[in-house]
Amino acid sequence: MPFKRVYAACRTVAFRQIICYTLSIMTAITSPADGRGAAGVTMRDIARAAGVSLITVSRALNPAAAHRVQARTRAKIERLAAARGYRVNQFARALRSGRGHTLALVLPASRHFAASEYYARIIFSIISAAHAAQYDVKVHVMHFGESPRRHLMRPDESGADGVIYVGFGADLAPALRLADGAVPAVLMNSIAMRGRHSVDADNECGGRMAAECLLAHGHRRLSVLAGPAGSQNAHDRVRGFASALAAGGVRLAPGRTMHSAFGISEGRHAAELLLQRSARISAFFCANDELAIGALQAVQARGLRCPADLSIIGFDNITATALTTPPLTTIEQPVGDMSTRCVETVLQLIAHASPPVRQLFPVRLVMRGSVAACPRGAPRRSSVHH
């Protein structure tokens, strides 16, 4: 039986105290699995060299307790540990604390996950922030139709002390309600839920920025590549876009919005369908950059020029948007800062519960070469057929 389950099964305080005491001894005695460096250095060796107690060394090398050791002493212990190749035995520490020092990062099902720079940025940023706090990260990409509930079980069952969900819509709500806070959870760019901690870009504001940019350039014949119907991010972006149009006295015409999965091929197909419906479109707003790249391909395949005939705005500011011809105007969200804040928030929740807060990060318009003044009359229709 795994050690975590053995520990969870010890219901009496006395028995748990015995286990904790035994494991505290395990951290300092001579065993290759118990924090030895290359030269077999133990925590007791560090304590002896530093002239401090074993418990002082233990606290100094534990991020959760290091504040209890004077800065000068802590720095001395850290230097000795580094110089002698000492490694903290995270396994014993996890058993003593009842925590595995592990976070779960759960991402929605996507056919284009492996090619997504957006998710790559999030994964890298979360792992970096967690590593700095001496936490590991388990990354799980959902299968289509899979329930996210299993990641919200108790830590001794799920193997994670906290969970970060990224990019989920209404399908996440039932799982969170059923879990009832068994594991601290933070939502990033997901459905807004009362009573849940969340970190979001101001997606609605970003949609408004895109609309105001196009309106300022004289565009009125607009179409929207709206992304997945179940995506909260996409929904908020389109809602902000529509609200700014309405404020400017412009109505988004029926049939000018197309839902699809996020992806370049999906964006191209959606744009082709919208262009077939109307040759009078002067601009596309796309709910993410991959859709915008696909729309650009569709426009150019029809013999139209961007931005002379048709303007395009995306969302996210992935690297590829600066490399297209023309470079794409987009709305940038601070993915790295948001990801770091998710880790900070979930670690705070692991340490102690706190009232739920929605943390909203500002976005900004990145002007490049895919937006220009609206051309007079309708864009010319190409004789190219696909």
VOKOLKE-898422 format. One line per 10 residues: number of its first residue (from 1); their letters; for each residue x, y, z of C-alpha. Coordinates in steps of 0.02 Angstrom, whole numbers, padded with zeros to 5 digits. Layout:
REM residues N
NUM	a	X/Y/Z; ...
***
This chain:
REM residues 386
1	mpfkrvyaac	00000/00000/00000; 00071/00175/-00043; 00141/00272/00105; 00015/00414/00082; -00129/00294/00107; -00045/00218/00258; -00030/00392/00332; -00211/00437/00289; -00269/00278/00373; -00188/00328/00538
11	rtvafrqiic	-00339/00411/00616; -00275/00434/00794; -00169/00585/00839; -00050/00479/00941; -00011/00361/00798; 00017/00506/00678; 00136/00586/00803; 00236/00425/00810; 00248/00421/00619; 00299/00605/00610
21	ytlsimtait	00432/00579/00743; 00500/00427/00652; 00504/00520/00486; 00592/00669/00563; 00730/00550/00615; 00730/00472/00441; 00772/00643/00367; 00936/00653/00463; 01002/00475/00467; 01110/00390/00339
31	spadgrgaag	01009/00324/00193; 01035/00366/00008; 00850/00409/-00008; 00851/00528/00141; 00924/00688/00074; 01103/00634/00042; 01208/00729/-00081; 01339/00652/-00192; 01455/00634/-00042; 01322/00560/00073
41	vtmrdiaraa	01289/00724/00166; 01143/00724/00287; 01044/00860/00374; 01137/00817/00535; 01302/00852/00446; 01239/01024/00393; 01180/01062/00570; 01350/01013/00642; 01445/01119/00516; 01331/01269/00543
51	gvslitvsra	01335/01252/00732; 01146/01249/00745; 01013/01123/00793; 00939/00995/00676; 00768/01080/00684; 00846/01247/00632; 00918/01166/00476; 00752/01083/00439; 00661/01249/00452; 00790/01345/00351
61	lnpaaahrvq	00777/01223/00205; 00586/01218/00209; 00506/01364/00112; 00352/01354/00224; 00455/01376/00384; 00610/01470/00326; 00541/01636/00391; 00562/01569/00568; 00752/01566/00548; 00858/01725/00554
71	artrakierl	00909/01780/00380; 01095/01771/00419; 01082/01595/00489; 00970/01539/00347; 01094/01604/00217; 01236/01512/00303; 01138/01348/00304; 01090/01368/00122; 01271/01399/00072; 01331/01245/00167
81	aaargyrvnq	01193/01137/00093; 01233/01195/-00084; 01421/01175/-00062; 01403/00998/00004; 01273/00941/-00121; 01135/00913/00007; 00960/00879/-00061; 00802/00893/00043; 00710/00729/00057; 00543/00785/-00014
91	faralrsgrg	00466/00612/00010; 00493/00612/00198; 00439/00793/00209; 00279/00753/00116; 00237/00611/00234; 00270/00718/00387; 00160/00860/00326; 00026/00755/00241; 00065/00851/00080; 00149/00792/-00077
101	htlalvlpas	00212/00964/-00130; 00128/00933/-00296; 00008/01039/-00398; -00106/00977/-00536; -00123/01082/-00693; -00278/01029/-00790; -00306/01086/-00969; -00460/01060/-01079; -00469/00936/-01221; -00401/01008/-01384
111	rhfaaseyya	-00355/00933/-01551; -00220/01065/-01571; -00145/01060/-01396; 00029/01006/-01452; 00042/01154/-01571; -00029/01285/-01451; 00094/01420/-01399; -00037/01489/-01279; -00041/01329/-01176; 00148/01306/-01192
121	riifsiisaa	00173/01477/-01111; 00054/01434/-00970; 00134/01265/-00935; 00311/01338/-00933; 00261/01485/-00821; 00166/01377/-00696; 00305/01247/-00685; 00435/01385/-00660; 00336/01470/-00522; 00298/01304/-00436
131	haaqydvkvh	00480/01248/-00447; 00535/01409/-00361; 00422/01358/-00216; 00488/01179/-00220; 00326/01107/-00289; 00310/00982/-00431; 00174/01000/-00563; 00072/00861/-00641; 00003/00916/-00810; -00156/00832/-00869
141	vmhfgesprr	-00240/00867/-01036; -00421/00812/-01030; -00491/00684/-01149; -00650/00729/-01242; -00796/00683/-01130; -00688/00660/-00974; -00749/00732/-00809; -00630/00849/-00718; -00698/00794/-00549; -00563/00666/-00510
151	hlmrpdesga	-00432/00804/-00494; -00533/00882/-00353; -00528/00733/-00235; -00435/00739/-00070; -00245/00756/-00085; -00216/00580/-00020; -00325/00514/-00162; -00278/00630/-00305; -00093/00652/-00266; -00107/00843/-00280
161	dgviyvgfga	-00114/00975/-00144; -00194/01102/-00260; -00267/01114/-00435; -00257/01248/-00570; -00389/01238/-00707; -00357/01334/-00868; -00482/01374/-01006; -00636/01282/-00943; -00816/01331/-00975; -00980/01282/-00895
171	dlapalrlad	-00932/01097/-00894; -00818/01130/-00745; -00954/01200/-00631; -01038/01035/-00581; -00871/00955/-00536; -00823/01101/-00426; -00990/01098/-00336; -00977/00911/-00304; -00797/00924/-00242; -00849/01053/-00113
181	gavpavlmns	-00674/01119/-00084; -00588/00953/-00049; -00432/01019/-00137; -00389/01204/-00157; -00425/01256/-00336; -00391/01410/-00441; -00472/01443/-00609; -00377/01534/-00747; -00469/01608/-00896; -00616/01494/-00856
191	iamrgrhsvd	-00798/01511/-00811; -00829/01642/-00676; -00903/01555/-00524; -00964/01634/-00365; -00862/01572/-00217; -00710/01519/-00320; -00538/01593/-00337; -00499/01644/-00515; -00365/01732/-00617; -00424/01803/-00782
201	adnecggrma	-00374/01919/-00920; -00498/02060/-00946; -00565/01972/-01100; -00720/02081/-01114; -00612/02237/-01113; -00503/02159/-01248; -00655/02132/-01358; -00705/02314/-01333; -00529/02371/-01380; -00538/02272/-01542
211	aecllahghr	-00707/02345/-01588; -00654/02523/-01546; -00498/02501/-01654; -00599/02443/-01804; -00732/02575/-01781; -00597/02709/-01772; -00535/02649/-01942; -00709/02668/-02016; -00760/02485/-02018; -00944/02445/-02005
221	rlsvlagpag	-00962/02283/-02105; -00891/02167/-01973; -00884/01979/-01945; -00828/01878/-01795; -00736/01713/-01784; -00802/01676/-01610; -00709/01517/-01561; -00791/01372/-01467; -00970/01401/-01410; -00925/01332/-01237
231	sqnahdrvrg	-00769/01439/-01210; -00790/01571/-01074; -00640/01667/-01143; -00714/01676/-01317; -00887/01719/-01250; -00820/01866/-01149; -00716/01931/-01294; -00862/01926/-01415; -00978/02005/-01286; -00856/02149/-01262
241	fasalaaggv	-00839/02169/-01449; -01028/02175/-01475; -01054/02297/-01331; -00928/02419/-01403; -01010/02406/-01574; -01178/02444/-01497; -01105/02593/-01404; -01041/02654/-01573; -01211/02634/-01654; -01162/02480/-01754
251	rlapgrtmhs	-01257/02316/-01751; -01171/02151/-01788; -01276/02082/-01931; -01359/01910/-01913; -01254/01770/-01985; -01093/01868/-01965; -01032/01765/-01815; -00957/01592/-01837; -00914/01472/-01695; -00777/01341/-01715
261	afgisegrha	-00637/01258/-01618; -00480/01362/-01591; -00356/01321/-01729; -00283/01386/-01891; -00377/01265/-02003; -00539/01301/-01911; -00510/01487/-01932; -00480/01471/-02118; -00636/01366/-02142; -00745/01484/-02039
271	aelllqrsar	-00680/01636/-02132; -00711/01553/-02300; -00892/01519/-02252; -00918/01699/-02194; -00841/01768/-02354; -00954/01656/-02456; -01105/01727/-02365; -01053/01907/-02397; -00922/01990/-02506; -00950/02153/-02413
281	isaffcande	-00856/02106/-02253; -00725/02239/-02215; -00649/02166/-02056; -00636/02009/-01950; -00621/02003/-01761; -00552/01834/-01708; -00567/01763/-01532; -00387/01702/-01536; -00232/01720/-01644; -00241/01548/-01721
291	laigalqavq	-00412/01590/-01791; -00342/01755/-01854; -00199/01668/-01946; -00326/01551/-02026; -00434/01699/-02075; -00283/01783/-02154; -00251/01626/-02257; -00432/01624/-02316; -00427/01808/-02364; -00266/01789/-02463
301	arglrcpadl	-00326/01629/-02547; -00474/01727/-02618; -00356/01855/-02695; -00400/01988/-02566; -00270/02099/-02485; -00251/02123/-02299; -00272/02260/-02244; -00310/02353/-02406; -00469/02252/-02437; -00503/02175/-02267
311	siigfdnita	-00433/02204/-02092; -00404/02070/-01958; -00380/02077/-01769; -00334/01925/-01663; -00316/01893/-01476; -00170/01828/-01369; -00015/01898/-01457; 00071/01733/-01492; 00241/01741/-01577; 00174/01693/-01748
321	talttppltt	00069/01851/-01761; 00227/01955/-01783; 00288/01839/-01922; 00139/01835/-02039; 00124/01944/-02194; 00061/02068/-02144; 00098/02055/-01957; -00066/02036/-01863; -00141/02165/-01748; -00195/02078/-01589
331	ieqpvgdmst	-00246/02096/-01407; -00109/02041/-01286; -00146/01959/-01120; -00006/01939/-00990; -00007/01749/-00986; 00156/01732/-00890; 00103/01850/-00750; -00068/01768/-00739; 00008/01595/-00727; 00126/01648/-00589
341	rcvetvlqli	-00019/01726/-00493; -00114/01561/-00506; 00029/01470/-00421; 00045/01602/-00287; -00142/01596/-00253; -00156/01407/-00243; -00005/01398/-00127; -00087/01527/-00013; -00246/01422/-00012; -00147/01266/00032
351	ahasppvrql	-00072/01359/00180; -00238/01431/00239; -00412/01459/00169; -00459/01635/00117; -00613/01722/00044; -00629/01693/-00144; -00563/01831/-00255; -00572/01859/-00442; -00407/01935/-00500; -00423/02025/-00666
361	fpvrlvmrgs	-00269/02066/-00771; -00269/02208/-00898; -00246/02176/-01084; -00176/02291/-01218; -00196/02322/-01404; -00042/02279/-01508; -00055/02374/-01672; 00033/02296/-01821; -00002/02288/-02006; -00168/02198/-02024
371	vaacprgapr	-00283/02346/-01988; -00309/02494/-02104; -00446/02616/-02150; -00603/02535/-02218; -00599/02529/-02408; -00737/02618/-02501; -00868/02502/-02573; -00863/02312/-02563; -00701/02213/-02570; -00679/02138/-02741
381	rssvhh	-00729/01957/-02759; -00593/01841/-02822; -00614/01718/-02964; -00513/01592/-02863; -00620/01448/-02800; -00578/01323/-02661
***
